[in-house]
């Protein structure tokens, strides 16, 4: 009997802990980061967080446009920016021109 009573006494504490946990989704303020091997990324592409359908992303992986991609906590879709496009955009911005949208 005494053991049962001690179990019942512990229960409310456990219940309090679970109630204290935030319910529903907690929003991440920062989007998950996509990691690409740095040496490869420097030469070929810069990966930034944007919308891109997963089938299109898969195609880019298959045709060798990108590789060695590791996902963060949550899988996010991404758009690939080629290094030249980023350089052109930065140059246009420096000259005060309208920045062309990288990636077409």
N, C-alpha and C positions, 0 to 999 in steps of 0.2 A: 504493500500500500504506500509506503513511504517513497519508494522509487517512482511510482506513478505520479505522486504529488509533485516531486521535484521536476519531473518531465513537464508537467503542466505549468509549473512556475517559469520554466525556461521559455516555453512557447511564446508568450506575449512579447518577450524581448526580440525574438527572431522575427515576429510579425512586424514589430516597429521598424526594424532595419529594412525590411522589404518595402514597407510603406514610404520610408524616407527616400528610397531610390526614385529618381525622376521617371515619370510615366510618359509613354509615347516616345517619339524620336527626339534626340538631342541634335540640334543643328550644328554642323561644323562651320566655323566662320571661315576657315581656309579650305579651299578645295584640295582633295588628295593630290599628292604630287606624282607625276609620272616620271619614272627614272629610265634613262637611256644611257648606255655605256658612253662615257664622256668623250673619249678619243673619237669614237665613231660619230657621235652627234656633232662634234666640232667640224668634222669634214663634210658630213652629208646633210644633216637637218637639225633644226631646233624644234623640240616638241613642246607645244603650249596647250593649255587647257581650253578647248572649245568644243562645240558640238560637231560630231561627225558620226554618221551612222556606222554601226559596228561592222556591217558587211563591207563598207568602203574601207574602213580601217583594216579589216582582214585582208582585203585585196592589196593594200599597200604593203602589208607584211609579206604576202605571198609573192608579189612581184619584186621584192627586195628593196623597195623604197625606204623601208625602215626595218630594224631588227633589234634584238636584245632589249625588248621592252619588258619592264617589270611594273606591275600595277601596285598602287598604294593600298590603303585599307579597303576602299571601295573601288570597284571598276568604273572608270569614267571614260567617256568617249573623248577623243582628242583630234585636233587638226594639226597637220604637219606643215611647218613652215620651212622652206628651203633656206639655207644660209644666205644665198644671193638675194632672195626676196626680202629678208629681214634687213640686210645691208642696204638695199635700194630704198626701203621704207625709211630707215634711219637717215639716209642721205637726203631724201626728199624733205623730211621733217626739218633737218638742219638748214636746208635752203628755203624753208618756209612754203614749200609747195604742198599740194594736197597729197596725202600719203596714199600710195596705191595699196589696195588690199592684198596682202600676201596670199599665195596659194591659188589665186585665180578665182 
